[in-house]
Amino acid sequence: MTAPLPGRHTPLRPTWLCRVDAHPWPCGEAKLALLDVYADDRPGLMNLLSTLKEQAEEHLTTLDSGRATDLTSRFLTWPHPPG
């Protein structure tokens, strides 16, 4: 079980689209909320996103008739500071 997600911009499973704006989750607003909540716990944020990435890949692979889906860049690259 993962921690509750902050804000209203949460994923609609199994499609992993934002419940509010229908953008691929995490959408821009979800990213901002996550960065705010995990401002002092980047490892915790990365752990959460890694767990959610695995769940999303499983769901989306199932929806796409077993074709593997790699969501690494969508879930794990944006929280890293530039540089």
N, C-alpha and C positions, 0 to 999 in steps of 0.2 A: 504494500500500500504506500502510495506517495503522499507527501504533504499537500494540504489544500493549496490551490493556486490563488494568488492575490488578484483582486479586481474583478471586473465583469467580463473581460476578454479571456475566456477560457475555451479549451478545445471541445468541439462536438465530436465525440467518438462514434463510430470508427473512422470518420472521414478526416479528422484532424484539421477541420476548418474552424475559424473563430466563430463563436456563437453570436457575436455582435456584428462584425463587419464582413464575415464570410471569407476573409483572407486566409491563406495557409497559416496555421498556428505553429509557432508563436508569431502573432502579428506584431506590428510596431507598438501598439498600446500594451500588449502583454509583455513584450520585452522591457519596456520602461517600468512597468509594475514589478517585474521580477528583479530588475537591477536595483530598484528602490528597496525592496524587501530584503534582498541579499547583498546590500551594499557592503556590509562588513563580513560577509561569508561567501567569498567567491568559490571556494571548494564545495560548499553546500549547494550553491547554484549549479555548478557543473555536475555534481552527483545527481541532483534532481533532473536536470536536462538529459543526462545520459540515460536515466531510467525511463523518462518519457519518450526519448528517441527510440528505445528498444520497443516500447509498447506501440508507438506509431508505426514503426517499420513492420511489426507483426500484423497490425490491423490493415495497413495499406497493401501489404503483400497478399493477404487473404482476399481483399477486395479486388485486386488485380490478377485474379486467377493464379496465384502462386508466383508471379514475377517479382523477384526481389526488389525492394526499394531501399536505397541508401539515403538516409536523411542527416548524415553527419554535418554537412554545411548548414543546413536549415536549423539544426538544434544546437550545435556545439561551436561554431566559429564566431558568431556575433558577440558573445560575452567577453571575448578577449580584448583588452585595450590595444589600440594601435601601437605599432612599433616593435 
